[in-house]
Amino acid sequence: MRALVAARAREPIAPAWGDGPWPLAEPFRVGDVEIPNRVALAPLAGIGNRPFREQARRHGAGLVVSEMVAAHGIRHGNVRTRGMLEVGAGENPVSIQVFGGDPAVMAEAARVVEDAGADIVDINMGCPVPKIMKTGAGAALLADPARGAAVVRAMADAVRIPVSVKMRRGIRPDGTDPAESARRFADAGAALIAVHPRAAADEYAGTADHSISARVVAAVDVPVLISGDITDAASAREALEMTGAAGVMIGRAALGNPWTLGAIARGEADPRPLPAEVLDEHIAFCGDIAVLMGTDRACHYLRKFHSWYLAGRGIPDAEIHALLEDASYDRAMARLRALRAQVGASGWAAA
């Protein structure tokens, strides 16, 4: 919360840019799929559901990627897992990310993803969670690039839609060569590589080293999206110039701030929406989440979003803390609507 407040207190900086179109506004292709701009929403575990993706597309992301979905859950027909494959009418182009380590199971999952209406199927090769890695999935595939390539090949042979890979530099900084791994994945049939240059073991510690990203870009002939410490159009431009990547993938910077996706795509300073606009957006998002998962689950799921949306936006801190403690969805929504009725067009002074 403190980081959000600090970031939103800083003066927004627009990137310096000369004549000609802003590079991230240009379309590009992943296989036969045209992406309208070069800003993608990253796959966010436990967050990137259909309402979240639809919101990101509406605010300007050219491509949205789902939260990770278990390939074995798809195979076994798990009801909640299959529900995660639902594609909304307003979110194409959309990529559904799956995780697993068995090529045959992953190929089967890819076919189901294709049948669900996804434009791209993505492979998770970055998750550091032990219970995922011990099954041979997520970042564990980076420790065995040959097996990772076998997964890519099986999926690419199974579907007509493009297959992509979301990877980190490795499990540890001194592990396998990420450029060589990316080359193997592309040779196996990956039509897009997305790379985060931190090691899985580092999670989000330290600074993203985009010289690693540049090596991946140079190693492959397919588009590469880069992520890591890209928070606005200025940092996106700097990372593009350093790496030569096709585009950027935005994750944490979009939490509670979908407006930044369009700003990055247009080359504008990070927007500072009025409290009334923020509350309208958040209330609508809460309603969509309640429809998706029911009010009981929504109440708990949305608690993290209250701070993400409202911290540093001129909403009193006491109201934000109260939202985190509201015992029901209806009580939280009543509080949000009361805030919206009070805030008017100009809002309070920053808390």
C-alpha positions as CSV (number, residue, x, y, z in Angstrom):
1,M,0.0,0.0,0.0
2,R,2.8,2.4,0.8
3,A,4.4,1.7,-2.5
4,L,1.2,2.4,-4.3
5,V,0.8,5.7,-2.5
6,A,4.4,6.7,-3.2
7,A,4.1,5.9,-6.9
8,R,0.9,7.8,-7.3
9,A,2.3,10.8,-5.5
10,R,5.1,11.2,-8.1
11,E,4.7,13.5,-11.0
12,P,3.7,11.4,-14.0
13,I,6.4,11.5,-16.8
14,A,5.6,11.2,-20.5
15,P,8.3,9.6,-22.6
16,A,10.3,11.7,-24.9
17,W,9.4,10.8,-28.5
18,G,10.1,12.4,-31.8
19,D,8.2,12.3,-35.1
20,G,6.4,9.2,-36.3
21,P,4.1,6.7,-34.6
22,W,4.6,5.6,-31.0
23,P,6.2,2.1,-31.5
24,L,3.9,0.3,-29.0
25,A,0.8,1.5,-30.8
26,E,1.7,-0.5,-33.9
27,P,0.1,-3.9,-34.5
28,F,2.1,-7.1,-34.8
29,R,1.4,-10.8,-35.6
30,V,1.8,-13.9,-33.5
31,G,1.4,-16.7,-36.1
32,D,-1.8,-15.9,-37.9
33,V,-3.2,-13.8,-35.0
34,E,-3.0,-10.0,-35.4
35,I,-2.4,-8.1,-32.1
36,P,-3.7,-4.5,-32.4
37,N,-0.8,-3.0,-30.3
38,R,2.3,-4.1,-28.5
39,V,1.1,-4.0,-24.8
40,A,0.1,-7.3,-23.3
41,L,-1.4,-8.0,-19.9
42,A,0.8,-10.5,-18.1
43,P,-0.6,-13.8,-16.8
44,L,-1.2,-13.2,-13.1
45,A,-1.9,-16.2,-10.9
46,G,-5.1,-16.0,-9.0
47,I,-6.0,-12.7,-10.6
48,G,-6.2,-12.9,-14.4
49,N,-9.8,-14.1,-14.7
50,R,-12.3,-13.1,-17.4
51,P,-13.5,-9.8,-15.8
52,F,-9.9,-8.7,-15.2
53,R,-8.9,-9.5,-18.8
54,E,-12.0,-7.9,-20.2
55,Q,-11.2,-4.7,-18.3
56,A,-7.6,-4.7,-19.5
57,R,-8.7,-5.0,-23.1
58,R,-11.3,-2.2,-22.7
59,H,-8.5,0.0,-21.3
60,G,-6.2,-0.6,-24.1
61,A,-4.2,-3.8,-23.8
62,G,-3.6,-5.4,-27.2
63,L,-3.3,-8.9,-25.8
64,V,-4.5,-10.4,-22.5
65,V,-3.3,-13.6,-21.0
66,S,-5.2,-15.7,-18.4
67,E,-4.1,-16.8,-15.0
68,M,-2.4,-20.2,-15.2
69,V,-4.7,-23.2,-15.6
70,A,-3.7,-26.8,-14.6
71,A,-3.4,-29.1,-17.6
72,H,-4.3,-32.1,-15.4
73,G,-7.4,-30.2,-14.1
74,I,-8.5,-29.8,-17.8
75,R,-7.9,-33.5,-18.5
76,H,-9.9,-34.6,-15.5
77,G,-12.8,-32.2,-16.2
78,N,-12.5,-30.3,-13.0
79,V,-15.5,-27.9,-13.0
80,R,-13.7,-24.9,-11.6
81,T,-10.7,-25.5,-13.9
82,R,-12.9,-25.7,-17.0
83,G,-14.6,-22.5,-15.9
84,M,-11.3,-20.7,-16.0
85,L,-11.2,-21.4,-19.8
86,E,-14.3,-19.3,-20.5
87,V,-13.5,-16.5,-23.0
88,G,-15.6,-13.4,-22.9
89,A,-17.1,-11.7,-25.9
90,G,-14.9,-8.6,-25.5
91,E,-11.5,-9.9,-24.7
92,N,-10.1,-11.3,-28.0
93,P,-7.3,-11.5,-28.8
94,V,-6.8,-13.6,-25.7
95,S,-4.2,-16.2,-24.6
96,I,-5.0,-18.9,-22.1
97,Q,-2.0,-20.1,-20.1
98,V,-1.7,-23.7,-19.0
99,F,0.9,-25.4,-16.8
100,G,2.1,-29.0,-16.7
101,G,5.2,-31.0,-17.5
102,D,3.8,-34.0,-19.5
103,P,3.8,-33.3,-23.2
104,A,0.8,-35.5,-23.9
105,V,-1.3,-33.9,-21.2
106,M,-0.3,-30.5,-22.3
107,A,-1.2,-31.2,-25.9
108,E,-4.6,-32.4,-24.7
109,A,-5.0,-29.2,-22.7
110,A,-4.0,-27.1,-25.7
111,R,-6.8,-28.7,-27.8
112,V,-9.4,-27.9,-25.1
113,V,-8.1,-24.3,-24.9
114,E,-8.4,-24.0,-28.7
115,D,-11.9,-25.3,-28.6
116,A,-12.8,-22.8,-25.8
117,G,-12.1,-19.9,-28.2
118,A,-8.6,-18.7,-27.2
119,D,-6.5,-17.2,-29.9
120,I,-3.2,-18.4,-28.4
121,V,-2.2,-21.1,-25.9
122,D,0.6,-20.1,-23.5
123,I,2.9,-22.4,-21.5
124,N,3.9,-21.4,-18.0
125,M,7.7,-21.8,-17.6
126,G,8.1,-19.3,-14.8
127,C,6.1,-20.3,-11.8
128,P,8.5,-20.8,-8.8
129,V,5.9,-22.3,-6.4
130,P,7.3,-25.6,-5.0
131,K,4.1,-27.5,-5.3
132,I,4.0,-26.6,-9.0
133,M,7.7,-27.2,-9.7
134,K,7.8,-30.6,-8.0
135,T,5.3,-31.9,-10.6
136,G,7.8,-30.9,-13.3
137,A,5.8,-27.8,-14.3
138,G,6.3,-24.1,-14.2
139,A,9.9,-23.0,-13.8
140,A,11.0,-26.6,-13.5
141,L,10.9,-26.9,-17.3
142,L,13.7,-24.3,-17.5
143,A,16.0,-26.8,-15.7
144,D,15.4,-29.3,-18.5
145,P,15.1,-27.3,-21.7
146,A,14.8,-30.5,-23.8
147,R,11.7,-31.5,-21.9
148,G,10.4,-27.9,-22.2
149,A,10.9,-28.1,-26.0
150,A,9.1,-31.5,-26.1
151,V,6.1,-29.8,-24.4
152,V,6.2,-27.0,-26.9
153,R,6.4,-29.4,-29.8
154,A,3.6,-31.6,-28.6
155,M,1.3,-28.6,-28.2
156,A,2.2,-27.0,-31.5
157,D,1.5,-30.2,-33.3
158,A,-1.8,-30.6,-31.5
159,V,-3.5,-27.2,-32.4
160,R,-3.9,-24.7,-35.2
161,I,-3.6,-21.6,-32.9
162,P,-0.1,-20.3,-32.0
163,V,1.7,-21.6,-29.0
164,S,3.7,-19.2,-26.8
165,V,6.1,-19.5,-23.8
166,K,6.2,-17.3,-20.8
167,M,9.6,-17.9,-19.2
168,R,12.0,-16.4,-16.7
169,R,15.8,-16.4,-17.1
170,G,16.0,-19.7,-15.2
171,I,15.4,-21.2,-11.8
172,R,18.5,-19.5,-10.4
173,P,20.6,-16.7,-11.9
174,D,23.4,-19.1,-12.6
175,G,21.3,-21.8,-14.1
176,T,20.6,-22.6,-17.8
177,D,21.3,-20.0,-20.6
178,P,17.9,-18.3,-21.2
179,A,18.8,-17.4,-24.8
180,E,19.6,-21.0,-25.6
181,S,16.4,-22.2,-23.9
182,A,14.4,-19.6,-25.9
183,R,16.0,-20.8,-29.1
184,R,15.1,-24.4,-28.4
185,F,11.5,-23.4,-27.6
186,A,11.2,-21.4,-30.8
187,D,12.7,-24.2,-32.9
188,A,10.1,-26.6,-31.3
189,G,7.3,-24.4,-32.6
190,A,6.7,-21.5,-30.1
191,A,5.4,-18.5,-32.1
192,L,6.0,-16.0,-29.3
193,I,8.4,-15.8,-26.3
194,A,7.6,-13.7,-23.3
195,V,10.6,-13.3,-20.9
196,H,11.0,-11.9,-17.4
197,P,14.7,-11.6,-16.8
198,R,14.7,-12.3,-13.1
199,A,15.3,-15.9,-12.0
200,A,12.3,-17.8,-10.6
201,A,14.1,-18.1,-7.2
202,D,14.4,-14.3,-7.0
203,E,10.7,-13.8,-7.5
204,Y,10.5,-9.9,-7.7
205,A,13.7,-9.1,-5.7
206,G,16.2,-6.7,-7.1
207,T,16.0,-5.1,-10.5
208,A,15.0,-6.7,-13.8
209,D,18.2,-7.1,-15.9
210,H,17.0,-6.4,-19.5
211,S,20.4,-7.2,-20.9
212,I,19.2,-10.7,-20.4
213,S,16.0,-9.9,-22.3
214,A,18.1,-8.5,-25.2
215,R,20.0,-11.7,-25.4
216,V,16.7,-13.6,-25.8
217,V,15.5,-11.2,-28.4
218,A,18.7,-11.7,-30.4
219,A,18.5,-15.5,-30.1
220,V,15.1,-16.1,-31.8
221,D,13.3,-15.2,-35.0
222,V,9.8,-15.0,-33.3
223,P,8.4,-11.9,-31.5
224,V,9.6,-11.4,-27.9
225,L,7.6,-9.6,-25.2
226,I,9.5,-8.4,-22.2
227,S,8.3,-7.8,-18.6
228,G,9.9,-6.7,-15.4
229,D,10.0,-3.2,-13.8
230,I,8.0,-1.7,-16.7
231,T,5.5,0.6,-15.0
232,D,4.8,3.4,-17.5
233,A,5.4,4.5,-21.1
234,A,8.8,6.0,-20.2
235,S,10.1,2.8,-18.7
236,A,8.6,0.8,-21.6
237,R,10.4,3.0,-24.1
238,E,13.7,2.6,-22.3
239,A,13.3,-1.2,-22.2
240,L,12.4,-1.4,-25.8
241,E,15.4,0.6,-26.9
242,M,17.7,-1.6,-24.8
243,T,16.3,-4.9,-26.0
244,G,14.7,-4.5,-29.5
245,A,11.7,-6.5,-28.2
246,A,8.5,-6.6,-30.1
247,G,6.5,-5.3,-27.2
248,V,6.0,-5.3,-23.4
249,M,4.0,-7.3,-20.9
250,I,2.6,-5.5,-17.9
251,G,1.7,-7.2,-14.7
252,R,1.9,-5.5,-11.3
253,A,1.7,-2.0,-12.7
254,A,-1.9,-2.8,-13.9
255,L,-3.2,-3.9,-10.5
256,G,-5.8,-1.4,-9.6
257,N,-4.6,0.8,-12.5
258,P,-6.0,-0.5,-15.8
259,W,-5.6,3.1,-17.2
260,T,-1.9,2.6,-17.4
261,L,-2.3,-0.1,-20.1
262,G,-3.7,2.4,-22.6
263,A,-1.3,5.1,-21.6
264,I,1.6,2.8,-22.3
265,A,0.1,1.7,-25.6
266,R,-0.3,5.4,-26.6
267,G,2.9,6.8,-25.3
268,E,1.3,9.0,-22.6
269,A,2.2,9.8,-19.0
270,D,0.6,7.5,-16.5
271,P,-2.9,8.9,-16.0
272,R,-4.2,10.2,-12.7
273,P,-8.0,9.5,-12.8
274,L,-10.2,11.4,-10.4
275,P,-11.5,9.5,-7.3
276,A,-15.0,9.4,-8.9
277,E,-13.7,7.7,-12.0
278,V,-11.7,5.2,-9.9
279,L,-14.7,4.4,-7.7
280,D,-16.9,3.9,-10.8
281,E,-14.4,1.5,-12.3
282,H,-13.9,-0.4,-9.1
283,I,-17.6,-0.8,-8.4
284,A,-18.2,-2.1,-11.9
285,F,-15.3,-4.6,-11.5
286,C,-16.6,-5.8,-8.1
287,G,-20.0,-6.5,-9.7
288,D,-18.4,-8.5,-12.5
289,I,-16.4,-10.5,-10.0
290,A,-19.5,-11.3,-8.0
291,V,-21.3,-12.6,-11.1
292,L,-18.3,-14.8,-11.9
293,M,-17.7,-16.4,-8.5
294,G,-20.6,-15.5,-6.2
295,T,-20.7,-13.0,-3.4
296,D,-19.0,-15.1,-0.7
297,R,-15.9,-15.8,-2.8
298,A,-15.9,-12.3,-4.2
299,C,-15.8,-10.7,-0.8
300,H,-12.5,-12.4,0.0
301,Y,-11.1,-12.1,-3.5
302,L,-11.7,-8.4,-3.8
303,R,-10.1,-7.3,-0.5
304,K,-6.7,-7.1,-2.2
305,F,-8.2,-5.0,-5.0
306,H,-9.6,-2.3,-2.6
307,S,-6.1,-1.1,-1.8
308,W,-4.8,-1.6,-5.3
309,Y,-7.5,0.7,-6.7
310,L,-7.9,3.2,-3.9
311,A,-4.6,3.8,-2.2
312,G,-3.1,7.1,-3.1
313,R,-6.2,8.2,-5.0
314,G,-7.6,10.7,-2.5
315,I,-9.8,8.2,-0.7
316,P,-9.4,8.4,3.1
317,D,-7.2,5.7,4.5
318,A,-9.8,4.9,7.2
319,E,-12.3,3.9,4.5
320,I,-9.8,1.7,2.7
321,H,-9.0,-0.1,6.0
322,A,-12.7,-0.5,6.7
323,L,-13.2,-2.2,3.3
324,L,-10.6,-4.7,4.1
325,E,-12.5,-5.7,7.2
326,D,-16.1,-5.7,5.9
327,A,-17.5,-9.2,6.5
328,S,-19.7,-9.4,3.4
329,Y,-19.7,-8.4,-0.2
330,D,-22.9,-6.4,0.3
331,R,-21.4,-4.4,3.1
332,A,-18.3,-3.6,1.1
333,M,-20.4,-2.6,-1.9
334,A,-22.6,-0.4,0.3
335,R,-19.4,1.3,1.6
336,L,-18.1,1.8,-1.9
337,R,-21.4,3.3,-3.2
338,A,-21.5,5.6,-0.2
339,L,-18.0,6.8,-1.0
340,R,-19.0,7.4,-4.6
341,A,-22.0,9.5,-3.5
342,Q,-19.7,11.6,-1.3
343,V,-16.8,12.1,-3.6
344,G,-18.5,14.2,-6.3
345,A,-16.5,15.3,-9.3
346,S,-13.4,16.6,-7.5
347,G,-12.8,14.2,-4.6
348,W,-11.0,14.8,-1.3
349,A,-7.6,16.0,-0.7
350,A,-5.1,13.2,-0.8
351,A,-5.2,11.2,2.5
